[in-house]
Amino acid sequence: MKRLNRYLMRTVISGTLLALLVLGLLDWVFGFLGQLDSTAQGGLAQAFLYSLYTEPRRMYELFPTAVLIGSLLSLGTLAANSELIAMRAAGVSVSGVVRAALRAGILMMFVAVALGEWVAPIGEQMAQSLKLQAQTGSSVVASEQNVWARDGNRYIHIAHVLPGQRLRDVTIYEVGGGHRLQAVIQAKAAHYKDDRWVLEQVAITRFDGTEVTTERRSEIARNQLIEPNLFGLLDTRPRDMNAFALVRYIGYLRANQLDSASYELAFWQRFTTPASALVMLLLAVPFVFGSLRSGGAGQRLFIGVIIGVGFYFFNRLTNQVGLVYGLSPLLSAAFPLMLFAFMSLVALRRLR
């Protein structure tokens, strides 16, 4: 019995990984073609690297669909070859097949978590920096929530880039001849108004030989800091952050009475997306033992694509509706999962 369970698990995992590879390859091709115009200044190499860096994030989003298609194809092949009938004759029940498939799904959840928590955020940050350099040629480096920029002899560090052309925790280092530090300007916040930057709650520390002086002002104006047109690339995006970074950033936004709904939604999606793999496995089993057991691979593939794409777009729609109408981020992230899980359980109960 253990050998049969391992065989079922191996079949489901191999089918899922193959489906994920094919979907990822197709998605990468379309992503590469879509970047040719936006990274035209950098040429084909820039477009190739950008699409390559962002592919882990897109594969993470496609993971539940890949699980469904891979499970339908792999288990459907076993059903078409009468292997599932032989297993049931040997004493393996439908619930036994479900348990073996769920064990495989749990293993694949770890793959999804690793992809979404470590690989995808790093890739998104590298792609963001690459696109920034290709489109603007600016000396700007962005990583997670931190931005470093250079403007002549000034080095600027920004801890948080917020919507509405606002910055938090800005530090400007002014360097003179001989690479000697002349002044450090620290501001709690900054905003762009009337073609200039206004720094708020400012502390200016000047270094003049052996003397150090500090001056405090409520606000000062600067004509240059970072270009406002860079905000679309520098704004901290939820998909660039892992779960731990999201928790810290949500706490920061709440402490400053800022809207954190999109970041809370992204946080809960870190749990619902891997869990969707298990739901897709449950959804595949009734089709395999039901009307598709005698169908061809093309039919199973078609059904898998329709359901998988339907789940993907329904999930995106629910998330956006939740943000627009101010619904609970947890409910917005979990509702599609719970709905498809209910459908799966109802279909499983109908199996004889």
C-alpha positions, -999 to 999 in steps of 0.1 A, spaced: 0 0 0 28 24 8 43 17 -26 10 26 -43 8 58 -23 44 68 -33 35 60 -69 4 82 -67 24 110 -51 52 108 -76 27 109 -105 9 139 -92 41 158 -84 57 151 -117 25 161 -136 22 193 -117 59 203 -122 55 196 -159 24 217 -161 41 245 -142 71 244 -165 49 246 -196 27 274 -182 58 292 -170 75 289 -204 44 302 -223 40 330 -198 77 340 -201 74 342 -238 44 366 -236 61 385 -208 93 389 -229 73 402 -259 54 426 -237 86 441 -224 102 448 -258 86 483 -260 90 494 -223 127 484 -222 135 494 -258 163 517 -246 180 487 -230 176 464 -260 167 427 -262 191 419 -233 172 442 -209 138 428 -220 151 392 -216 165 398 -181 134 417 -169 110 390 -180 133 364 -165 135 382 -131 97 386 -129 88 351 -140 90 335 -105 62 359 -93 40 349 -123 47 312 -118 37 317 -81 4 331 -92 -1 303 -118 8 276 -93 -28 266 -83 -37 263 -120 -6 242 -127 -16 219 -98 -51 214 -113 -39 208 -148 -11 185 -137 -34 165 -114 -60 161 -141 -35 150 -167 -15 126 -144 -45 111 -126 -65 111 -158 -37 91 -175 -39 65 -147 -76 63 -150 -74 60 -188 -49 31 -184 -71 14 -159 -44 18 -132 -68 34 -108 -93 6 -113 -65 -19 -105 -56 1 -74 -92 1 -62 -94 -36 -68 -63 -40 -47 -81 -22 -18 -72 15 -24 -104 35 -19 -112 69 -33 -104 85 0 -70 67 -2 -63 83 -35 -74 117 -21 -50 113 9 -21 104 -14 -29 134 -36 -31 157 -6 3 144 7 17 154 -27 -1 187 -25 15 194 9 49 188 -5 42 212 -34 29 238 -9 65 241 3 76 247 -33 50 274 -36 60 290 -3 97 291 -13 88 306 -47 65 333 -32 85 342 -1 121 341 -13 126 337 -50 98 360 -63 105 391 -41 142 390 -50 134 387 -87 109 416 -85 134 439 -68 161 430 -94 136 436 -122 125 469 -107 161 482 -105 168 470 -141 138 487 -155 146 519 -136 180 520 -151 168 512 -186 141 539 -186 157 567 -168 195 560 -165 193 574 -130 217 564 -103 190 550 -81 190 516 -63 158 503 -47 155 472 -25 124 462 -6 115 495 12 149 513 9 159 536 -19 194 551 -25 199 579 -50 228 600 -60 225 637 -71 260 651 -78 278 653 -44 247 643 -25 236 608 -15 200 603 -6 185 575 14 147 571 16 132 545 40 97 546 27 82 557 -7 45 563 -2 17 569 -27 9 605 -36 45 615 -40 53 613 -3 84 601 14 92 591 50 125 590 69 147 608 44 185 613 50 207 634 27 245 631 29 264 660 14 300 651 5 327 677 -3 362 676 -17 383 647 -8 351 627 -2 347 643 32 313 644 48 301 680 51 265 677 62 237 653 71 201 663 66 175 642 82 137 646 76 108 627 91 88 632 59 88 649 25 62 657 -1 63 672 -36 45 705 -41 48 734 -66 77 718 -85 99 713 -54 103 690 -24 93 702 10 111 684 39 94 683 72 107 681 108 143 685 96 176 681 116 207 695 98 241 684 111 271 702 97 308 690 99 333 719 98 367 707 106 366 696 143 333 714 149 299 698 147 267 719 147 231 708 146 201 729 134 165 720 136 137 734 113 100 726 109 105 724 71 129 733 43 125 733 5 147 715 -20 144 718 -58 160 684 -63 156 651 -44 143 624 -67 124 628 -100 86 626 -94 82 605 -126 102 577 -108 74 571 -83 57 545 -104 89 524 -102 100 533 -66 67 529 -48 68 500 -24 47 473 -39 32 444 -19 44 418 -45 80 429 -39 78 419 -2 77 386 17 53 379 46 77 392 73 84 424 54 46 429 49 39 425 86 65 452 94 52 475 67 16 471 77 25 480 113 43 510 100 14 522 79 -11 516 108 11 535 132 11 565 108 -26 562 101 -21 553 64 -41 529 42 -27 494 45 -55 474 29 -36 463 -2 -6 452 19 -29 432 43 -45 416 12 -10 406 -1 -2 392 33 -32 369 35 -25 359 -1 8 344 11 -13 318 28 -43 313 5 -22 309 -27 -3 278 -14 -35 265 2 -52 268 -32 -29 239 -45 -47 215 -21 -81 228 -32 -72 223 -69 -61 187 -61 -94 180 -44 -112 195 -74 -93 173 -98 -103 139 -82 -140 140 -89 -133 147 -126 -109 118 -127 -133 93 -112 -163 109 -129 -171 117 -165 -135 123 -175 -122 88 -166 -127 76 -202 -119 110 -219 -87 119 -236 -59 140 -225 -71 169 -246 -105 169 -229 -89 168 -194 -65 196 -204 -94 218 -217 -114 213 -185 -83 220 -164 -75 252 -182 -111 265 -180 -114 258 -143 -79 270 -135 -82 303 -155 -117 308 -140 -103 304 -105 -74 328 -113 -97 356 -127 -124 351 -100 -97 354 -73 -83 386 -89 -119 400 -92 -127 392 -56 -95 408 -44 -101 441 -63 -138 443 -53 -127 439 -17 -102 468 -20 -127 490 -38 -156 484 -13 -134 483 18 -141 446 27 -119 427 51 -86 417 33 -88 383 49 -123 377 35 -112 390 1 -83 366 0 -100 336 15 -135 337 -2 -125 322 -36 -105 295 -18 -135 287 5 -159 286 -24 -139 263 -46 -131 241 -15 -169 238 -9 -174 228 -45 -147 202 -43 -161 187 -11 -196 185 -26 -183 168 -57 -163 143 -36 -193 134 -16 -211 124 -48 -185 98 -57 -196 62 -51 
